[in-house]
Every structure is written in structure tokens, then in C-alpha cells.
Amino acid sequence: MIPDFPELKPIELKDKEEVQNYLEHFPPDICELTFANIYIWREWEKPRLTKINGNLCVLCSPPDEPAYFLEPVGENKLDETVNLGLTLVSRWSRLSEKFLGKLAGQYIINEDRDNFDYVYLTQELAELSGKKYDGKRNWIKRFEKQFKYELSAINQNDLPGCLELVREWGRESADREKQEGEDNHTGAAVRAMEEALLNFGLFSFSTLAVLIDGRVEGFCLGEKLNPDTAVVHIEVASREFPGLYQFLNRECARRAWQQFRYINREQDAGLPGLRSAKLSYHPHHLVKKYNLYLP
């Protein structure tokens, strides 16, 4: 069982049912709040669980920023919950506007643009209609004309190919970051993706893989975030096939997330290239997030 504050426990697979029960009763808007997401990033974020006033609270202690609590899951005595959490750490982070609207106290609130979630209409990503998507459609036509492909949900036979693709992506990303002097924690991202793949049978993931010549060259993986929204945790494709990323993005919307009105494609982490790519798909809205401190 998840203990009451101030006791905390590291997240474990055995916590899945209890955490998911909270999330079913209080569906989140922010991409961080799924059990799978918290679990697969545990080596980097060092998440620990506790309950404050009956609300589920997740304390994260990553190596690259000060420790913080994620948005509480629950609606009981929220101001008191926030204030109790601030006796342990200096801030709550990744807080949505919806949550902030439930607080009555006086706090310092700072916008956290690098962690805004990009949310798209599923139908728009599936159809790519109109002039604003001309470039995307052209890349897809080029891919479909040049390459023969197969589409399928990921199964056990695909896992080695998915893992190799992730590791190849990691090597390429690390080399590119080194050349550009960036630090995007590629190793941590690779490890999180490996955790998702190695444990994908334990979670309610929707998946889609693109195979070319029998080899996995692209795949997406995500899950339900709330009744209206799917969240995409992973989308990786080989850059050897021009247009594959655009094709994969469209087919995932058509096949993996078609029952949802919206697709949350997570944040850009402040990376200019990633921000440009996410904006190029014309998000329906951004889920704004904030940091909260005591005055």
C-alpha cells in the first residue's frame, strides 16, 4: 500500500492497481500522470509515492533539477495538501491550469513552457487535410511510392527489432547532441523506452509497428490518458526512409488512437528542433503547466 505522508515509497509494479485506481477516478490532463510513464522513467526521476489528505502524490528527484511533487491526484483539501508538500520540497511542478483553479491560497506561480503538452485532434492527424499539411502529405506520398511496408501491432516477435531501433536512435541522438553541444539526456530516454518495451505486456499500451523487408523500422506506443485523450509515450522511426516519420504519425492516429478525440504528444523539453516539429502539426491546444512555490 502507498503510505501516508511524510512516509514515501519508491514506485514498484505492485503499486500499479492502486495508482491506476486513483487515475481512473481523477483522470489527468498532463502527460506525466500515467502509471506506466512514472514507472518507465523511474531510474531518472526517482519517483516516490505518498498520500496527503487521501490524495496520491508523486515526489520526483531527477539529477538535473530540484526535487518536486507532481500535480496531486485527488480533490481533498488541496491547499492543505500543497502546503504540506512544501514542507518537504520547495515546489510543486507540472501543474495544470485546471488544478491551479482549485486552489484558494496565495502562491508564486511560474509558467513552465518547456513542459507544455501538445494536444492534437485525432481526426486532423489522421486526415492531414488542407494546405497547411501539404508538406506532410508530400513526404508520405514519397514514402509510400518508394517503399513496401507492413503495419501491425507490436507482438513478442517484434520486440528485438523495436529495441534495436531504439538503441540505434539513441546512438544517433547522442552523436548529434555531442556535435551540437546539447544535453537531452538521451541515455535516460533510451532506458525509459526499453522499460516500456520490455514490460509492454503489463500495461494497456496501444502500439503500431512499420516493417520494411521484415524489419521494424518505426513504431509508436502509448495509452489512454483520460476518456477523451490518448498520450503517445514513444514514436521512433529510422531516418533511412524519407517520409517514414510523417507516415507513422498519420497511421498511428488512424489505427492506434482512433477511438480518442485528442492525442497528447507530450512536451518539447525546450529543444528548438522538437518544438518546431510539434508546432508544424498545428496542435489544437497546449496543456499549460506551472511551477508553484510559497511566497
Secondary structure, DSSP 8 states (H G I E B T S, - for coil): ---BTT--EE--GGGHHHHHHHHHHS--SSTT-SHHHHHHTHHHH--EEEEETTEEEEEE--TTS--EE---BS-SSHHHHHHHHTTTSS-EEEEEHHHHTT--S--EEEE-GGG-EEEEEHHHHHH--SGGGHHHHHHHHHHHHH---EEE---GGGHHHHHHHHHHHHHHHHHHHHHHT----HHHHHHHHHHHHHTGGGTT-EEEEEEETTEEEEEEEEEEEETTEEEEEEEEE-TTSTTHHHHHHHHHHHHTSTT-SEEE----TT-HHHHHHHHTT--SEEE-EEEEE--
